[in-house]
Amino acid sequence: MFLKRHVCFEFVEESKTWFQARSTCEKRGGELLKVNSPIKDFLKNITRERNFTWWLGVQGEPAMKNGDVSESNCTYMKLTPLQLFITSDCNQRRGFICTHNLQSSSNTKNTIGPSHASRSRRKRNVDDMGSAVENINTLLQEADKELLRMETTEGEPTNDNRSLFEKVFEIFRQVSVLLGKNSTKEFVFRHPTGTMYQSSRKPADFGNAVLGSETDGEFIILPSYSALEAQLGKASTITAQMTTFSGNPHPNNDISGTVCSLLLNNGDSDIKLRNLTEMIEIFLPRQNSSTLMTRTVVFEKDSKVLNTINISDPNMTVIFSAVPSANVSLILTLSRGSPPTPTYSNTTTILSPTGGYRWMITPEMLEQTPGVWYVDIRLFNSTWEPDMTLSITSFMSKCLYWDTESEMWSRDGCQVGEKSTPERTQCLCNHLTLFGSSFFVMPNYVDISRTAELFATVSENYVVLALLCAFFGLYLLTLLWACYADRRSRSKRKMTLLEDNHPGAQYNYLIGVQTGHRKNAGTTANVTVKLIGSDGESEIHTLTDPDKPVFERGAVDMFLLATPFPLGEVQNVRLQHDNSGGHPSWYINKVTVQDLQTHHVFHFFCGCWLSADRGDGMTKKTFNAARSNEIASFRNIFQSRTSTGFRDEHIWVSIVDPPSRSPFTRAQRVSCCMSLLLCTMAINIAFWNIPMDENSPVLFALGSLEITWQEIMVGVQSGLLMFPINILIITIFRSVRPRIISKSKKDNYEENFRPPPVNIPTLLKDTEEMISLVSRSKRNKMSETYRLESTTDLGPALERLHELIQLMQGETESDLHWVYCSKFLLAGLCHLLMGLEKLDGKNFPCPQEYQHALNITNLLVRKAEMVFSSHLIYCPPSVKKKKERSGGCWLPWWCVFVGWFLLLSISGVSTYFTLLYGFQYGKEKSTKWVMSLGLSLFQSIFILQPLKVIGVAVFFALLLKPVAVEESEEIEQVLLEQQDRCRWFSGRNTL
């Protein structure tokens, strides 16, 4: 309640419709406030809750239709700053302002209506206060009596103590300002809850003025007039009000002493002092001061004293005192967590007799970090005296002010002064109010306590609920499809170990074949590949997998190809298919070959058809490796980035066609889209149609288009509310390591790789294949072998292998070629020896020939083992580096549950607030919001996200950063599978 001359303004926070508000004011002997210019000036000086709105009276009363207000001439306002609005929905519930004429109040008949569920408050008894308006002391005494009556009367609004306190304090302040500007008397009003000191002075008299009572220990010393002059203005008289409160009006566990308020008023408005060049000194008593910790210790010679301080509040200032019994100087060192050492400390100071042995440890020195801090005390350039003692005391204090914008206690611009004692705190502040204006734009206000009431209106306003139900229904249908598609793609994710790899070959290449996205780009034909390198070439391998289809449209198929030795720089890839099946035509986009030992990657840009009836009509082509400038070209990087960007980073498009080997599944992508959609809806409806701030500066203007600071902040706040949590969820799903379950167990190798029966033809074939493979390298200096047809050909073949082993023995410099080549020979000879041992002399023309072949093979095995060991010592293969390099980029598999929990939580909260706002807006406004939401979603999906993907692609293309080759933990599993083949093939676990 506020008084202005003979008019009382009653702010009623009870929510009513416009018609109910008008009726209530009339029953209380008043009327709804009608605003004119003087009233506007008065209201500008009143601060209320920012998002609360008040009904006002209008000249033309609204018409009634079927009990509802129908015409659009209902007015309401917001305070801080003052804004007036006209609405067509007069049935909304708001607070209202009644005006009472105090001069005619005695002739007004009070009417008390019957009791209802929402009972009207009793009309305040302001007659006695109105008659005492000319005497401030009598007026405040009458107001005190009325407040006491309110506290002891059932139904009076005493539940919200903070709101009541602010109203009472506002009454005192406004009345005293109105009367004080015409009086030069200084008065003091004392009450059990606090004391108010008021005085009026000329501006020049405020320099170094003392406000309050030095006797009671609660007073303020203003800075010099030169520091105040610019902000005091040119008013002839300024009224100063200093009010102290024994209890904290804004409850906070950090506030234990007296609370003080200082207001300066020039008769028209409050004066806000800010950013002063000199500090305002505020002295406040501390009735409930913290415990003073005191101890006396004996200061031994050549020793130190260590004191600990437990800091629980990082904003506290510690006043530390160490007084010696002799006239000496001390050096104090501060450290956190452990005692100071010559190499570890935070800060140091020197205490001397002239300084009073007192050290103020500020929050900045404590780095605003709680915990245990140590103070090391030693003598400094002084002589120790016998029986020297040290008296150590410390206490903590803190200075805060009430930030009216954020409604929080803050220490910005305030600090504890050196005159603070355990019984009284000195605060030094360079302001009376918060600097500047509000940084954030508040969303539309919604009362969470009215949840049940608002949800009960669902039968009248079902627009938002129907929209959410439609979205959730579409989400469930899409989720079912996504789960089915994920199950199919999971089987296609498998990395293929080629069946026609020789079991003894251990030099591995990872081949990635990317089929194009063109229509009918996939093939049903059998595809073969051959790698041609600078040091040799591989066999022709068939790229097939019995467990999954390969070379489908848009797929990336991975194959592990093993060779007996390194091929050197892979220069060419030869692809061919047999033109079989119903759709043999194949559009090959790209091939990558990665040397898993050296980690070198070779790129082959194909971009053509392998088809008998499309393109150039060829089903066999040889592709050259791309040069470095081709790989890093703008065209290649831009195409790769945009392709992967739309299929992976564009969250909406990626649902249809995600990368085939991404751990981020379709079901997760659909759920993330739903979470983003719900967040967008909640934030959009919270900031929808907020009142425009006329004081918000225009940052950009182009014709009639203007972008204000308020609009910029709405965008920034929306992004801060929506994107961090959703980006975190998406990052978790992208980075979770897939659970790889090995299907091939050690006991099943014999079943999986069952060889043909051992006989002379199979031994001859294995020996012939071994010689054929090693002869493909120029460094081995072996010509192509002839066909082995009988046991008589076995001896010369073994002799050729013996010559190769002797060549390896003569190589003094080891490299990967000799390591893997000797390993291949060792595995092949061990397999041949096992086969010969299973046979007997009956399979040979004579026993002597069998024994000779057995002895020669045994000798070659021993020699091959020696050669392999010698080369391995000098050139160990580096196969494990890849795992160490890439292992730190993945999250544990169980983090997927964290992602789902965050996703469900943010979706539930967003749905709740969307419904709450929708029910509060009403059906008409909700319908308009749904239309604006559609435009916002269209802009996000079809404009902003594609621009983001293209922007990222251009950025990386300009930096010439190639797309990294896809890596997977499955590589390790397939390598182990190939190694196990070799162990079983050779019969040796060491290979």
Helices and strands as residue ranges (DSSP letters): E 2-4, E 7-16, H 18-27, E 31-32, H 37-43, E 53-56, E 64-65, E 68-69, E 74-78, E 83-87, E 94-101, G 105-107, H 127-131, H 136-152, H 161-180, E 187-191, E 194-201, G 203-206, E 210-213, E 218-221, H 225-232, E 238-245, E 259-265, E 270-271, E 280-285, E 293-298, E 305-311, E 317-324, E 330-336, E 347-351, G 353-355, E 358-361, E 371-379, E 389-397, E 401-403, E 408-410, E 414-416, E 424-429, G 448-450, H 451-455, H 463-492, E 496-497, E 507-515, E 527-533, E 541-543, E 556-563, E 570-577, E 586-595, E 601-610, E 620-624, H 628-631, H 634-644, I 645-649, G 653-655, H 666-686, E 698-702, E 705-708, H 709-735, G 746-748, H 749-752, H 760-774, G 778-780, G 791-793, H 794-810, H 816-838, G 841-843, H 847-874, H 881-886, G 887-889, H 895-921, H 923-939, I 940-944, H 945-958, H 970-986
